[in-house]
Amino acid sequence: MPCGTDAQGTHGLIANGAGRTLPFSKLRWITLVGGGQQEFEGWGNPDNMRHFLNGSIAGYGGVKDAEIEFIYNTIGPEEGLMHRHTTPR
């Protein structure tokens, strides 16, 4: 399951770089995941996203207090629902 970062949300943060810190001390990411939590976690994506967003982007901007929240099933049915609704009775 691919995951990515919205360019509009990060270019302003990381473009400053060059030793400058961001003008805030806390950063909260809200990550929309199209599929279910089980599959997303199975691929190790939460750890990868935490490392990228909190470590690489927030860390590069000098923000030490960064957290990420995952919201699952944002574009599709919940896991198991599709199977339940398509199984012949």
C-alpha positions, 0 to 999 in steps of 0.5 A: 500500500503506497503512502506519501506526503502532501507536497503542499504541506511540506515544501514550506517547512523543508525549503527553509532549511539551511540551519534555520529553525521553524517558528513553532515548537510543536508539530502535529501531523494528521495522516489519512490512510486509504486502507485498513490499519492491519494492512498498513501496519503489516507493511511497517508503514507507521514506523516509516512515516514516523521516521520521515515526518517526525525525524526527517522533516520536523527534525530538519526544521528544529521541531523536537515535539512532533506527533503523528495521528493515523486515520484509517479507511478514508477512501474505502470500505472497512476491512471485512465489510466488502467481503460480508456484503458480497458473499452470497446468502 
